[in-house]
């Protein structure tokens, strides 16, 4: 099951305070971003700085939101998400 909007929001919340926007992006957060991209079937953007990671995570949030809207049109998927708590 793809990550929920809540999962990506958690990443976004962790990315924002993670150092200076011009500094090198933290590898642990980049790895989490890449994992979520893969799970959503979205090609990850090149991330070098904290600002790059903030922008990429914001885009991923839109992707996750669109995936949830699409899943909401499928009754079986909607039931799965409700059981999962999403």
C-alpha angles and dihedrals in degrees: 000000000000121000116272128238086256090059092053092043088057089055091048091052091052094046098053099064094036100112134289117341090231094050124095112282114255110258094221091057092044089053091051090049091050092048091052091047091053092048090051093045092242123137109241118239121236106269122195107144136037089253091053088052093048091052093044092049090050090053090048089053089058090049091051091048092052090048091053092049090051091047091049089065089060110075094205092051090047089055091050091052092048091053090048091052096245 
